[in-house]
Amino acid sequence: MADRGLRGMRLGTQSMETAAHAELAERNDVHYDCPVGHVITMPFSVEADIPLSWECHCGALALLRDGEQPEPREVKIQRSHWDMLLERRTIPELEELLEERLDLLRAGRLGSPVK
């Protein structure tokens, strides 16, 4: 008898309640403008904190319409090994060191490479 009562049901995957008398939370439609020209409209709860930017479907960063612009982040310029070396030594110093090492190499006073 229990078999007939549950026939045709997928237990745990569907709710038995209907949305007929459910009250949805109050919402605001928020518009974001993409630099490519797309407009994104997202519904947010009235109580929600609205983000200043939203990622567009094209991958660009869409900004909140009529909102404050986010503060630009300070971009750290990546330095190469050469840039860091030039912070420690000048070109004439490097040329002098190169000549010293070449003289030692030519004189055979530098150790041979390990095999």
DOZA-689118 format. One record per atom (N, C-alpha, C, O): residue in one letter; atom name; residue number from 1; x, y negated, z. Coordinates in nm, 3 decimals, decimal comma, always signed. Layout:
A / CA / NUM / X / Y / Z;
...
***
This chain:
M / N / 1 / +0,081 / +0,119 / +0,000;
M / CA / 1 / +0,000 / +0,000 / +0,000;
M / C / 1 / +0,085 / -0,125 / +0,000;
M / O / 1 / +0,046 / -0,226 / -0,059;
A / N / 2 / +0,202 / -0,122 / +0,064;
A / CA / 2 / +0,291 / -0,237 / +0,065;
A / C / 2 / +0,348 / -0,263 / -0,074;
A / O / 2 / +0,383 / -0,376 / -0,107;
D / N / 3 / +0,356 / -0,158 / -0,154;
D / CA / 3 / +0,409 / -0,176 / -0,289;
D / C / 3 / +0,318 / -0,265 / -0,373;
D / O / 3 / +0,367 / -0,347 / -0,451;
R / N / 4 / +0,187 / -0,252 / -0,358;
R / CA / 4 / +0,094 / -0,331 / -0,438;
R / C / 4 / +0,093 / -0,478 / -0,395;
R / O / 4 / +0,071 / -0,565 / -0,479;
G / N / 5 / +0,116 / -0,505 / -0,270;
G / CA / 5 / +0,111 / -0,643 / -0,220;
G / C / 5 / +0,226 / -0,728 / -0,271;
G / O / 5 / +0,211 / -0,850 / -0,283;
L / N / 6 / +0,340 / -0,669 / -0,299;
L / CA / 6 / +0,457 / -0,745 / -0,341;
L / C / 6 / +0,488 / -0,728 / -0,489;
L / O / 6 / +0,590 / -0,779 / -0,537;
R / N / 7 / +0,404 / -0,658 / -0,562;
R / CA / 7 / +0,432 / -0,633 / -0,702;
R / C / 7 / +0,431 / -0,766 / -0,779;
R / O / 7 / +0,343 / -0,850 / -0,759;
G / N / 8 / +0,528 / -0,783 / -0,867;
G / CA / 8 / +0,534 / -0,903 / -0,950;
G / C / 8 / +0,599 / -1,022 / -0,882;
G / O / 8 / +0,606 / -1,129 / -0,942;
M / N / 9 / +0,647 / -1,007 / -0,761;
M / CA / 9 / +0,710 / -1,118 / -0,689;
M / C / 9 / +0,862 / -1,104 / -0,695;
M / O / 9 / +0,915 / -0,993 / -0,691;
R / N / 10 / +0,930 / -1,217 / -0,704;
R / CA / 10 / +1,076 / -1,219 / -0,690;
R / C / 10 / +1,104 / -1,279 / -0,553;
R / O / 10 / +1,102 / -1,401 / -0,537;
L / N / 11 / +1,128 / -1,196 / -0,457;
L / CA / 11 / +1,145 / -1,242 / -0,320;
L / C / 11 / +1,269 / -1,331 / -0,306;
L / O / 11 / +1,377 / -1,296 / -0,355;
G / N / 12 / +1,254 / -1,442 / -0,242;
G / CA / 12 / +1,365 / -1,531 / -0,212;
G / C / 12 / +1,403 / -1,624 / -0,325;
G / O / 12 / +1,491 / -1,708 / -0,304;
T / N / 13 / +1,344 / -1,615 / -0,441;
T / CA / 13 / +1,385 / -1,703 / -0,550;
T / C / 13 / +1,284 / -1,811 / -0,580;
T / O / 13 / +1,317 / -1,909 / -0,647;
Q / N / 14 / +1,161 / -1,796 / -0,533;
Q / CA / 14 / +1,060 / -1,897 / -0,560;
Q / C / 14 / +0,987 / -1,933 / -0,431;
Q / O / 14 / +0,965 / -1,849 / -0,344;
S / N / 15 / +0,951 / -2,058 / -0,422;
S / CA / 15 / +0,874 / -2,104 / -0,307;
S / C / 15 / +0,726 / -2,082 / -0,336;
S / O / 15 / +0,682 / -2,093 / -0,450;
M / N / 16 / +0,652 / -2,051 / -0,234;
M / CA / 16 / +0,508 / -2,031 / -0,250;
M / C / 16 / +0,433 / -2,164 / -0,239;
M / O / 16 / +0,312 / -2,169 / -0,261;
E / N / 17 / +0,506 / -2,274 / -0,206;
E / CA / 17 / +0,441 / -2,405 / -0,194;
E / C / 17 / +0,435 / -2,472 / -0,330;
E / O / 17 / +0,521 / -2,450 / -0,415;
T / N / 18 / +0,335 / -2,553 / -0,348;
T / CA / 18 / +0,323 / -2,631 / -0,471;
T / C / 18 / +0,360 / -2,776 / -0,442;
T / O / 18 / +0,358 / -2,818 / -0,326;
A / N / 19 / +0,392 / -2,850 / -0,545;
A / CA / 19 / +0,430 / -2,990 / -0,530;
A / C / 19 / +0,309 / -3,081 / -0,540;
A / O / 19 / +0,324 / -3,202 / -0,561;
A / N / 20 / +0,190 / -3,026 / -0,527;
A / CA / 20 / +0,069 / -3,104 / -0,547;
A / C / 20 / +0,052 / -3,215 / -0,444;
A / O / 20 / +0,016 / -3,327 / -0,481;
H / N / 21 / +0,079 / -3,189 / -0,318;
H / CA / 21 / +0,057 / -3,289 / -0,212;
H / C / 21 / +0,188 / -3,338 / -0,151;
H / O / 21 / +0,188 / -3,394 / -0,041;
A / N / 22 / +0,299 / -3,317 / -0,219;
A / CA / 22 / +0,429 / -3,360 / -0,167;
A / C / 22 / +0,450 / -3,507 / -0,198;
A / O / 22 / +0,417 / -3,554 / -0,307;
E / N / 23 / +0,505 / -3,580 / -0,103;
E / CA / 23 / +0,536 / -3,721 / -0,122;
E / C / 23 / +0,686 / -3,735 / -0,144;
E / O / 23 / +0,766 / -3,693 / -0,060;
L / N / 24 / +0,724 / -3,792 / -0,256;
L / CA / 24 / +0,865 / -3,812 / -0,286;
L / C / 24 / +0,916 / -3,937 / -0,215;
L / O / 24 / +0,841 / -4,029 / -0,185;
A / N / 25 / +1,044 / -3,937 / -0,188;
A / CA / 25 / +1,106 / -4,053 / -0,124;
A / C / 25 / +1,102 / -4,171 / -0,219;
A / O / 25 / +1,104 / -4,155 / -0,341;
E / N / 26 / +1,095 / -4,289 / -0,163;
E / CA / 26 / +1,091 / -4,410 / -0,245;
E / C / 26 / +1,225 / -4,426 / -0,315;
E / O / 26 / +1,331 / -4,409 / -0,254;
R / N / 27 / +1,221 / -4,460 / -0,446;
R / CA / 27 / +1,343 / -4,466 / -0,526;
R / C / 27 / +1,356 / -4,596 / -0,602;
R / O / 27 / +1,258 / -4,666 / -0,629;
N / N / 28 / +1,479 / -4,627 / -0,635;
N / CA / 28 / +1,513 / -4,740 / -0,722;
N / C / 28 / +1,591 / -4,686 / -0,841;
N / O / 28 / +1,676 / -4,599 / -0,825;
D / N / 29 / +1,561 / -4,736 / -0,959;
D / CA / 29 / +1,641 / -4,702 / -1,076;
D / C / 29 / +1,759 / -4,798 / -1,084;
D / O / 29 / +1,742 / -4,919 / -1,084;
V / N / 30 / +1,879 / -4,741 / -1,089;
V / CA / 30 / +2,002 / -4,821 / -1,092;
V / C / 30 / +2,065 / -4,803 / -1,230;
V / O / 30 / +2,074 / -4,692 / -1,281;
H / N / 31 / +2,107 / -4,913 / -1,290;
H / CA / 31 / +2,162 / -4,910 / -1,425;
H / C / 31 / +2,313 / -4,933 / -1,421;
H / O / 31 / +2,362 / -5,022 / -1,352;
Y / N / 32 / +2,384 / -4,850 / -1,497;
Y / CA / 32 / +2,529 / -4,863 / -1,512;
Y / C / 32 / +2,558 / -4,888 / -1,660;
Y / O / 32 / +2,497 / -4,826 / -1,747;
D / N / 33 / +2,652 / -4,979 / -1,687;
D / CA / 33 / +2,690 / -5,012 / -1,824;
D / C / 33 / +2,830 / -4,960 / -1,852;
D / O / 33 / +2,925 / -4,990 / -1,781;
C / N / 34 / +2,839 / -4,880 / -1,958;
C / CA / 34 / +2,965 / -4,820 / -2,001;
C / C / 34 / +3,037 / -4,918 / -2,093;
C / O / 34 / +2,971 / -4,989 / -2,168;
P / N / 35 / +3,171 / -4,923 / -2,091;
P / CA / 35 / +3,241 / -5,013 / -2,182;
P / C / 35 / +3,223 / -4,976 / -2,329;
P / O / 35 / +3,245 / -5,060 / -2,416;
V / N / 36 / +3,183 / -4,852 / -2,358;
V / CA / 36 / +3,159 / -4,810 / -2,496;
V / C / 36 / +3,023 / -4,857 / -2,544;
V / O / 36 / +3,000 / -4,865 / -2,665;
G / N / 37 / +2,933 / -4,889 / -2,451;
G / CA / 37 / +2,801 / -4,939 / -2,488;
G / C / 37 / +2,687 / -4,852 / -2,438;
G / O / 37 / +2,570 / -4,886 / -2,458;
H / N / 38 / +2,717 / -4,741 / -2,372;
H / CA / 38 / +2,612 / -4,655 / -2,318;
H / C / 38 / +2,552 / -4,719 / -2,193;
H / O / 38 / +2,620 / -4,790 / -2,120;
V / N / 39 / +2,424 / -4,691 / -2,170;
V / CA / 39 / +2,357 / -4,737 / -2,048;
V / C / 39 / +2,313 / -4,611 / -1,973;
V / O / 39 / +2,245 / -4,525 / -2,029;
I / N / 40 / +2,351 / -4,602 / -1,847;
I / CA / 40 / +2,316 / -4,488 / -1,763;
I / C / 40 / +2,217 / -4,536 / -1,659;
I / O / 40 / +2,243 / -4,635 / -1,590;
T / N / 41 / +2,105 / -4,468 / -1,647;
T / CA / 41 / +2,005 / -4,501 / -1,545;
T / C / 41 / +1,996 / -4,384 / -1,449;
T / O / 41 / +1,965 / -4,272 / -1,489;
M / N / 42 / +2,022 / -4,411 / -1,322;
M / CA / 42 / +2,019 / -4,306 / -1,219;
M / C / 42 / +1,918 / -4,346 / -1,111;
M / O / 42 / +1,919 / -4,460 / -1,066;
P / N / 43 / +1,832 / -4,253 / -1,069;
P / CA / 43 / +1,742 / -4,283 / -0,957;
P / C / 43 / +1,813 / -4,258 / -0,824;
P / O / 43 / +1,871 / -4,152 / -0,802;
F / N / 44 / +1,808 / -4,357 / -0,737;
F / CA / 44 / +1,866 / -4,346 / -0,603;
F / C / 44 / +1,758 / -4,375 / -0,500;
F / O / 44 / +1,667 / -4,454 / -0,524;
S / N / 45 / +1,771 / -4,312 / -0,385;
S / CA / 45 / +1,681 / -4,341 / -0,275;
S / C / 45 / +1,701 / -4,486 / -0,230;
S / O / 45 / +1,809 / -4,541 / -0,244;
V / N / 46 / +1,596 / -4,545 / -0,177;
V / CA / 46 / +1,604 / -4,683 / -0,129;
V / C / 46 / +1,707 / -4,693 / -0,016;
V / O / 46 / +1,771 / -4,797 / +0,000;
E / N / 47 / +1,724 / -4,586 / +0,060;
E / CA / 47 / +1,815 / -4,587 / +0,175;
E / C / 47 / +1,959 / -4,552 / +0,137;
E / O / 47 / +2,048 / -4,561 / +0,221;
A / N / 48 / +1,983 / -4,512 / +0,013;
A / CA / 48 / +2,116 / -4,466 / -0,028;
A / C / 48 / +2,212 / -4,581 / -0,050;
A / O / 48 / +2,172 / -4,691 / -0,088;
D / N / 49 / +2,341 / -4,554 / -0,027;
D / CA / 49 / +2,447 / -4,648 / -0,062;
D / C / 49 / +2,476 / -4,630 / -0,210;
D / O / 49 / +2,509 / -4,520 / -0,254;
I / N / 50 / +2,462 / -4,737 / -0,286;
I / CA / 50 / +2,478 / -4,730 / -0,431;
I / C / 50 / +2,625 / -4,745 / -0,467;
I / O / 50 / +2,687 / -4,843 / -0,426;
P / N / 51 / +2,684 / -4,649 / -0,542;
P / CA / 51 / +2,825 / -4,663 / -0,581;
P / C / 51 / +2,842 / -4,772 / -0,686;
P / O / 51 / +2,752 / -4,798 / -0,765;
L / N / 52 / +2,959 / -4,837 / -0,686;
L / CA / 52 / +2,987 / -4,947 / -0,779;
L / C / 52 / +3,017 / -4,897 / -0,920;
L / O / 52 / +3,006 / -4,973 / -1,016;
S / N / 53 / +3,056 / -4,769 / -0,933;
S / CA / 53 / +3,087 / -4,715 / -1,065;
S / C / 53 / +3,035 / -4,573 / -1,075;
S / O / 53 / +3,014 / -4,505 / -0,974;
W / N / 54 / +3,016 / -4,528 / -1,200;
W / CA / 54 / +2,964 / -4,394 / -1,226;
W / C / 54 / +3,032 / -4,345 / -1,354;
W / O / 54 / +3,050 / -4,422 / -1,448;
E / N / 55 / +3,069 / -4,218 / -1,357;
E / CA / 55 / +3,136 / -4,166 / -1,476;
E / C / 55 / +3,034 / -4,140 / -1,586;
E / O / 55 / +2,936 / -4,069 / -1,566;
C / N / 56 / +3,058 / -4,199 / -1,702;
C / CA / 56 / +2,968 / -4,185 / -1,816;
C / C / 56 / +2,990 / -4,047 / -1,880;
C / O / 56 / +3,091 / -3,982 / -1,855;
H / N / 57 / +2,895 / -4,004 / -1,961;
H / CA / 57 / +2,908 / -3,875 / -2,028;
H / C / 57 / +3,020 / -3,875 / -2,131;
H / O / 57 / +3,066 / -3,768 / -2,173;
C / N / 58 / +3,065 / -3,993 / -2,173;
C / CA / 58 / +3,177 / -4,001 / -2,270;
C / C / 58 / +3,311 / -3,998 / -2,199;
C / O / 58 / +3,415 / -3,989 / -2,264;
G / N / 59 / +3,312 / -4,004 / -2,065;
G / CA / 59 / +3,435 / -3,999 / -1,988;
G / C / 59 / +3,481 / -4,134 / -1,937;
G / O / 59 / +3,570 / -4,140 / -1,851;
A / N / 60 / +3,424 / -4,242 / -1,987;
A / CA / 60 / +3,463 / -4,376 / -1,942;
A / C / 60 / +3,397 / -4,406 / -1,807;
A / O / 60 / +3,304 / -4,337 / -1,766;
L / N / 61 / +3,445 / -4,508 / -1,741;
L / CA / 61 / +3,391 / -4,548 / -1,611;
L / C / 61 / +3,288 / -4,658 / -1,632;
L / O / 61 / +3,322 / -4,769 / -1,672;
A / N / 62 / +3,161 / -4,625 / -1,605;
A / CA / 62 / +3,053 / -4,723 / -1,619;
A / C / 62 / +3,040 / -4,801 / -1,490;
A / O / 62 / +3,047 / -4,744 / -1,381;
L / N / 63 / +3,021 / -4,933 / -1,502;
L / CA / 63 / +3,012 / -5,020 / -1,385;
L / C / 63 / +2,867 / -5,058 / -1,358;
L / O / 63 / +2,785 / -5,067 / -1,450;
L / N / 64 / +2,838 / -5,081 / -1,232;
L / CA / 64 / +2,704 / -5,119 / -1,186;
L / C / 64 / +2,663 / -5,251 / -1,249;
L / O / 64 / +2,738 / -5,349 / -1,244;
R / N / 65 / +2,545 / -5,254 / -1,309;
R / CA / 65 / +2,495 / -5,376 / -1,371;
R / C / 65 / +2,459 / -5,475 / -1,260;
R / O / 65 / +2,398 / -5,437 / -1,160;
D / N / 66 / +2,497 / -5,599 / -1,276;
D / CA / 66 / +2,471 / -5,707 / -1,180;
D / C / 66 / +2,528 / -5,676 / -1,043;
D / O / 66 / +2,474 / -5,721 / -0,942;
G / N / 67 / +2,635 / -5,601 / -1,038;
G / CA / 67 / +2,698 / -5,568 / -0,909;
G / C / 67 / +2,838 / -5,624 / -0,903;
G / O / 67 / +2,889 / -5,680 / -1,000;
E / N / 68 / +2,900 / -5,610 / -0,787;
E / CA / 68 / +3,037 / -5,655 / -0,770;
E / C / 68 / +3,129 / -5,563 / -0,847;
E / O / 68 / +3,104 / -5,442 / -0,858;
Q / N / 69 / +3,234 / -5,619 / -0,900;
Q / CA / 69 / +3,333 / -5,539 / -0,970;
Q / C / 69 / +3,422 / -5,471 / -0,865;
Q / O / 69 / +3,459 / -5,535 / -0,766;
P / N / 70 / +3,456 / -5,344 / -0,885;
P / CA / 70 / +3,544 / -5,279 / -0,789;
P / C / 70 / +3,683 / -5,344 / -0,793;
P / O / 70 / +3,726 / -5,393 / -0,897;
E / N / 71 / +3,750 / -5,343 / -0,678;
E / CA / 71 / +3,883 / -5,403 / -0,670;
E / C / 71 / +3,980 / -5,319 / -0,752;
E / O / 71 / +3,985 / -5,197 / -0,738;
P / N / 72 / +4,059 / -5,385 / -0,838;
P / CA / 72 / +4,155 / -5,307 / -0,917;
P / C / 72 / +4,263 / -5,248 / -0,828;
P / O / 72 / +4,315 / -5,314 / -0,737;
R / N / 73 / +4,296 / -5,125 / -0,855;
R / CA / 73 / +4,400 / -5,059 / -0,777;
R / C / 73 / +4,536 / -5,102 / -0,828;
R / O / 73 / +4,555 / -5,128 / -0,947;
E / N / 74 / +4,631 / -5,109 / -0,736;
E / CA / 74 / +4,766 / -5,147 / -0,774;
E / C / 74 / +4,830 / -5,027 / -0,843;
E / O / 74 / +4,841 / -4,919 / -0,785;
V / N / 75 / +4,873 / -5,047 / -0,966;
V / CA / 75 / +4,933 / -4,939 / -1,044;
V / C / 75 / +5,082 / -4,938 / -1,017;
V / O / 75 / +5,151 / -5,038 / -1,038;
K / N / 76 / +5,131 / -4,825 / -0,970;
K / CA / 76 / +5,272 / -4,811 / -0,942;
K / C / 76 / +5,341 / -4,765 / -1,070;
K / O / 76 / +5,306 / -4,661 / -1,127;
I / N / 77 / +5,439 / -4,842 / -1,114;
I / CA / 77 / +5,510 / -4,809 / -1,237;
I / C / 77 / +5,608 / -4,697 / -1,206;
I / O / 77 / +5,685 / -4,703 / -1,110;
Q / N / 78 / +5,603 / -4,593 / -1,289;
Q / CA / 78 / +5,690 / -4,479 / -1,267;
Q / C / 78 / +5,830 / -4,511 / -1,314;
Q / O / 78 / +5,850 / -4,562 / -1,424;
R / N / 79 / +5,927 / -4,481 / -1,229;
R / CA / 79 / +6,066 / -4,511 / -1,261;
R / C / 79 / +6,136 / -4,385 / -1,309;
R / O / 79 / +6,108 / -4,275 / -1,261;
S / N / 80 / +6,226 / -4,401 / -1,401;
S / CA / 80 / +6,306 / -4,288 / -1,448;
S / C / 80 / +6,432 / -4,275 / -1,362;
S / O / 80 / +6,459 / -4,360 / -1,277;
H / N / 81 / +6,509 / -4,168 / -1,385;
H / CA / 81 / +6,635 / -4,150 / -1,312;
H / C / 81 / +6,731 / -4,263 / -1,345;
H / O / 81 / +6,805 / -4,311 / -1,259;
W / N / 82 / +6,729 / -4,307 / -1,471;
W / CA / 82 / +6,818 / -4,415 / -1,514;
W / C / 82 / +6,784 / -4,544 / -1,439;
W / O / 82 / +6,874 / -4,617 / -1,398;
D / N / 83 / +6,654 / -4,573 / -1,423;
D / CA / 83 / +6,613 / -4,694 / -1,350;
D / C / 83 / +6,661 / -4,690 / -1,206;
D / O / 83 / +6,709 / -4,791 / -1,152;
M / N / 84 / +6,649 / -4,573 / -1,142;
M / CA / 84 / +6,693 / -4,562 / -1,003;
M / C / 84 / +6,845 / -4,572 / -0,992;
M / O / 84 / +6,896 / -4,627 / -0,894;
L / N / 85 / +6,917 / -4,519 / -1,091;
L / CA / 85 / +7,063 / -4,530 / -1,091;
L / C / 85 / +7,105 / -4,676 / -1,105;
L / O / 85 / +7,200 / -4,719 / -1,039;
L / N / 86 / +7,036 / -4,750 / -1,191;
L / CA / 86 / +7,071 / -4,891 / -1,210;
L / C / 86 / +7,039 / -4,977 / -1,089;
L / O / 86 / +7,090 / -5,088 / -1,076;
E / N / 87 / +6,954 / -4,926 / -0,999;
E / CA / 87 / +6,929 / -4,999 / -0,874;
E / C / 87 / +7,049 / -4,988 / -0,780;
E / O / 87 / +7,070 / -5,075 / -0,695;
R / N / 88 / +7,127 / -4,879 / -0,794;
R / CA / 88 / +7,241 / -4,856 / -0,704;
R / C / 88 / +7,373 / -4,906 / -0,761;
R / O / 88 / +7,461 / -4,949 / -0,686;
R / N / 89 / +7,388 / -4,899 / -0,894;
R / CA / 89 / +7,515 / -4,935 / -0,956;
R / C / 89 / +7,492 / -5,022 / -1,078;
R / O / 89 / +7,386 / -5,020 / -1,140;
T / N / 90 / +7,596 / -5,100 / -1,112;
T / CA / 90 / +7,589 / -5,183 / -1,233;
T / C / 90 / +7,652 / -5,105 / -1,349;
T / O / 90 / +7,717 / -5,003 / -1,328;
I / N / 91 / +7,632 / -5,154 / -1,471;
I / CA / 91 / +7,687 / -5,088 / -1,589;
I / C / 91 / +7,841 / -5,083 / -1,585;
I / O / 91 / +7,898 / -4,978 / -1,615;
P / N / 92 / +7,911 / -5,193 / -1,548;
P / CA / 92 / +8,058 / -5,183 / -1,538;
P / C / 92 / +8,104 / -5,079 / -1,436;
P / O / 92 / +8,203 / -5,010 / -1,458;
E / N / 93 / +8,032 / -5,069 / -1,322;
E / CA / 93 / +8,069 / -4,966 / -1,223;
E / C / 93 / +8,051 / -4,826 / -1,280;
E / O / 93 / +8,134 / -4,738 / -1,257;
L / N / 94 / +7,944 / -4,805 / -1,354;
L / CA / 94 / +7,919 / -4,674 / -1,414;
L / C / 94 / +8,024 / -4,640 / -1,519;
L / O / 94 / +8,066 / -4,525 / -1,528;
E / N / 95 / +8,067 / -4,739 / -1,599;
E / CA / 95 / +8,171 / -4,715 / -1,698;
E / C / 95 / +8,304 / -4,680 / -1,632;
E / O / 95 / +8,377 / -4,594 / -1,680;
E / N / 96 / +8,334 / -4,747 / -1,520;
E / CA / 96 / +8,457 / -4,717 / -1,446;
E / C / 96 / +8,453 / -4,575 / -1,389;
E / O / 96 / +8,553 / -4,503 / -1,398;
L / N / 97 / +8,341 / -4,535 / -1,331;
L / CA / 97 / +8,328 / -4,398 / -1,278;
L / C / 97 / +8,340 / -4,294 / -1,389;
L / O / 97 / +8,402 / -4,189 / -1,370;
L / N / 98 / +8,282 / -4,323 / -1,505;
L / CA / 98 / +8,291 / -4,231 / -1,618;
L / C / 98 / +8,436 / -4,212 / -1,661;
L / O / 98 / +8,479 / -4,100 / -1,685;
E / N / 99 / +8,510 / -4,322 / -1,672;
E / CA / 99 / +8,652 / -4,313 / -1,712;
E / C / 99 / +8,732 / -4,232 / -1,610;
E / O / 99 / +8,816 / -4,151 / -1,650;
E / N / 100 / +8,708 / -4,253 / -1,479;
E / CA / 100 / +8,779 / -4,176 / -1,375;
E / C / 100 / +8,751 / -4,027 / -1,390;
E / O / 100 / +8,844 / -3,946 / -1,383;
R / N / 101 / +8,625 / -3,991 / -1,411;
R / CA / 101 / +8,589 / -3,849 / -1,422;
R / C / 101 / +8,646 / -3,788 / -1,550;
R / O / 101 / +8,690 / -3,673 / -1,550;
L / N / 102 / +8,646 / -3,865 / -1,659;
L / CA / 102 / +8,703 / -3,813 / -1,783;
L / C / 102 / +8,854 / -3,793 / -1,771;
L / O / 102 / +8,907 / -3,696 / -1,823;
D / N / 103 / +8,922 / -3,884 / -1,702;
D / CA / 103 / +9,066 / -3,868 / -1,679;
D / C / 103 / +9,095 / -3,743 / -1,598;
D / O / 103 / +9,188 / -3,668 / -1,629;
L / N / 104 / +9,015 / -3,719 / -1,491;
L / CA / 104 / +9,033 / -3,598 / -1,410;
L / C / 104 / +9,006 / -3,473 / -1,492;
L / O / 104 / +9,076 / -3,373 / -1,477;
L / N / 105 / +8,907 / -3,477 / -1,577;
L / CA / 105 / +8,873 / -3,362 / -1,660;
L / C / 105 / +8,985 / -3,333 / -1,761;
L / O / 105 / +9,022 / -3,217 / -1,782;
R / N / 106 / +9,037 / -3,437 / -1,822;
R / CA / 106 / +9,146 / -3,420 / -1,920;
R / C / 106 / +9,274 / -3,370 / -1,854;
R / O / 106 / +9,350 / -3,293 / -1,914;
A / N / 107 / +9,297 / -3,413 / -1,729;
A / CA / 107 / +9,418 / -3,371 / -1,657;
A / C / 107 / +9,404 / -3,230 / -1,602;
A / O / 107 / +9,503 / -3,171 / -1,557;
G / N / 108 / +9,284 / -3,174 / -1,605;
G / CA / 108 / +9,263 / -3,037 / -1,556;
G / C / 108 / +9,249 / -3,030 / -1,405;
G / O / 108 / +9,261 / -2,921 / -1,348;
R / N / 109 / +9,223 / -3,142 / -1,340;
R / CA / 109 / +9,213 / -3,142 / -1,195;
R / C / 109 / +9,069 / -3,120 / -1,146;
R / O / 109 / +9,045 / -3,114 / -1,025;
L / N / 110 / +8,976 / -3,109 / -1,238;
L / CA / 110 / +8,839 / -3,075 / -1,199;
L / C / 110 / +8,824 / -2,926 / -1,202;
L / O / 110 / +8,883 / -2,860 / -1,287;
G / N / 111 / +8,746 / -2,870 / -1,111;
G / CA / 111 / +8,726 / -2,726 / -1,106;
G / C / 111 / +8,657 / -2,676 / -1,232;
G / O / 111 / +8,573 / -2,744 / -1,291;
S / N / 112 / +8,693 / -2,556 / -1,273;
S / CA / 112 / +8,631 / -2,498 / -1,391;
S / C / 112 / +8,492 / -2,448 / -1,354;
S / O / 112 / +8,467 / -2,418 / -1,237;
P / N / 113 / +8,402 / -2,440 / -1,450;
P / CA / 113 / +8,267 / -2,393 / -1,419;
P / C / 113 / +8,267 / -2,249 / -1,373;
P / O / 113 / +8,349 / -2,169 / -1,418;
V / N / 114 / +8,177 / -2,215 / -1,284;
V / CA / 114 / +8,166 / -2,081 / -1,227;
V / C / 114 / +8,096 / -1,992 / -1,330;
V / O / 114 / +7,995 / -2,028 / -1,389;
K / N / 115 / +8,155 / -1,873 / -1,349;
K / CA / 115 / +8,096 / -1,779 / -1,445;
K / C / 115 / +8,012 / -1,677 / -1,375;
K / O / 115 / +7,954 / -1,589 / -1,440;
***
